[in-house]
């Protein structure tokens, strides 16, 4: 006969087995996440003449349906749908395309049955589109940008595994509320921090000094940190009613540079100029008067740096208070341009714009 404690143990075991079976059944019944793939072109959709053609191929030739078909494993991790938003190489991405894309992403994420979005994109301007969306997407649901450095026809093409990892991440709970992400080469990076660092290698996307947010390994994303800067639902930017963005240009500086580019931007009616200065955003004597003149005409001047790392210190290499300039913090010039465009949709007050550069 069983003693009372033995009976209790047996009963506890029975309960545990029942709970485990119920949990397992529930897990098995949980539907796969619904992830939409918005295709825009790029090398991930590119084709070359031979399997060893890794340069000199044609970007943006494979349509979204074939992209999805080429990775049948996607069906096991998500209920994927595809939409061809553009079919372009990303050097041709522009403000108009960004507005179209952002509005589409916001509309799709507002649908309760959509869990996340993957955007396939050329790598050349991928970081710019990612940061633009990071500032204007109004949802906490995951948005993941993905590209490839080798065309789909190449030996060891990186597109299929990158797409698989991007869909995994976009369908995951872990990615919710992390802002727009870039997933390539098994790494997860924040849109704000990541940049293309190499012209041809598959490990090109890096958040150099700030580091990756995590990895996609063993069929799931692993996050270790997140950006401290505000993004998506926590920004003040709203593109829903915008038909265009203010004209903001970048003037690149180098030894012996003159005022020609800045003067031309002023004459062409730019509303903002990002100065990609040397070092800590230094202003050469040959350029400074042109920028002062631009500011006198009401153009907002942002001091950034071509270095690619580090902060441009306010009132460091130039007296920004006196010149009424804004500093880019640690945004690279191409991302500073995006934030300045969005800032100019709200205000032309340089104090407010400076606050935005320290917020986003
Ligand atoms: N030029 C291509 C593009 O950005 C390069 C790539 O996708 O890797 O569309």
Boltz pocket constraint, residues with backbone or C-beta under 6 A from the ligand:
constraints:
  - pocket:
      binder: B
      contacts: [[A, 41], [A, 42], [A, 43], [A, 44], [A, 59], [A, 88], [A, 89], [A, 90], [A, 91], [A, 121], [A, 122], [A, 123], [A, 124], [A, 125], [A, 147], [A, 148], [A, 149]]
      max_distance: 6.0
